């Protein structure tokens, strides 16, 4: 089932419009919030909200692949979520297992490469096995890089990185003077991912919930008032349009950003002319 062949004329037009606005975010991270509240408001058990949320996962993964996003990270289960009622946790693990069993063929067919971050040893053995098999199967794919944050916490990963750096200092592999932002980043579980350009949170909540605390330092944040089971392609388009109309300054002023863009444009022009002359 090729996702690109499934696009409606409306979706194709919307995706082309968004790409025409400029540069897409390279790495989109999503806090998929509101499943339980969505179900409760409808008089259903919380687990029904998690099941409904999987439809949003399927659609957003597909749309992200179609539109050309390179990295998508989904906050699927936090370390703190283990504190929830046992029945809900068990249900969540069952849904994750079902997702891996039912979706991996389609993900693989569409070039998606699966990754995971988090304390995976805490997950049920069967889920660990399925994750390992799915990651290995999709390891050579060149399309969307889909990362599932499972039993994950930003603080946990930062503390873990500090512990590993401390051990390497003790072993003499590095000295304290070697520690830099780039070195520190290499010890995080996200070492092979670019920093998150854009973080989306659903359900209207205004917090990071311990997600990618280091990696989102300069990321743009977008809050959707919709619960995750309601979040669909049109909502992603709206979020991306919002992102692409922002000015990202990275601590600089607006005039510095304009000058930098002009210099880059001039530099690119000169490089093209040099390439022409070399021919």
C-alpha positions, 0 to 999 in steps of 0.5 A: 500500500503506497502512501503517495498513491493514496493522496486525495487531490485535496491533500496533494494541493495542501501539501504542495502549498505548505512546501511552497512556503519554504523549508519544512521542519526537519524534526517534528516531535509530538506530545500526544496528549488527551486520550484519556480525557477524550474518552472520559468526556464521551463516557468511555473507559480511558483505554478506549481513548488510547485505542482511538489515538492509534488512528491519529498515529497512523494518519500523522505518520502517513501524512508526515511521510507524504509531505517530506518530513525527515524525522518524526518523534512521538511521545508514546509512553513516559517513565512517569506513566508507569504510575498509572493504574495497572489495567491502563498500563497493561492496555497501553502495552497491548495496544503498542504490541498490536500496532507493531504487529499490524503496521510494520509491513506498511511502514516498511513498504513505505520506507519508514525507518523505526527507532526507539528512545527510552528505558526499553528494559522496562517494557514487556519482553514481547514488546521488546522483541517486536521492537527489536525485530521491527528496528532491524527490518527497517534499518536500511530504509531511507524515508521517514525516521519514526522514533517512538519514545517509550518509557522515556523521560528527558531528565532520565536521559540527561542523568544517564548521559552524565553518569556515562560521561563520569564513567568515561572520565574515571576510565581516562577516556575523556577529561572534564575539559573535553566536555562540550555541548556536542560531546554531551549530545553524543551521550544522549539516546537521541545522539543520532537524531537532529535537535527538534525544530518543532514540537506539537502538543495536543489537548491545550496543555502548556508544558513539556512533560519531561520530553526532549528537554535538551533537544528542544532548546531552540525548537518552536512549540505549537499547542493544539486545543484538540485531544490527540484522537481528534488530531488529523492531517488538516491539524498537522497542516495548520501546525506546519503553516504556523511554524513556517510563518515564524522567524527563528532567531536562535538568540540573534536579532531580526536584522541579523537573520535577514543579513545571514539569509542574504549572505547565504543566498549570495554565497550559494550564487557564487558557488553555482557560478564557480561550478559553471566556470569549472565545467 
